C-alpha cells in the first residue's frame, strides 16, 4: 500500500507542478501580448505625429518654393507645374523603393516581436 500512496503523492505533485507551469505560462503570454500591443500602438502614434508634421512641412515647402519659383520665372502657373512634377518624381522614387522600406520595417518589427 505504501507504494500506491507514494505514487499517488508523486502524481499529485506532478499535477500541482503542471498547473503552476500553466498559470505562469498564461501570465507570461499576457505580459508578452501587452508588450506587443503597447509597442504597436506607440509605433502608430509616432508615425501619425511625425507623418502629420512632415506633411505640414512638405506643404509649406511646396507653397514657399512655388512662390519663390514664380518670382524667378515671372509665371505662377509654370512654377506650380514644376513643383507638381517634382513631387510626382519624388512619389515615383518612393514607390520604387517600397520593397526596401517594407524589408526595413519587417526587420525592425521582427527584432521587437521575437525578443
Residue pairs with C-beta under 8 A, 6 or more apart in sequence:
36 112
36 113
39 112
62 83
62 87
65 83
66 76
66 79
66 80
66 83
67 79
69 79
69 82
69 83
70 76
70 78
70 79
70 80
72 79
73 79
94 101
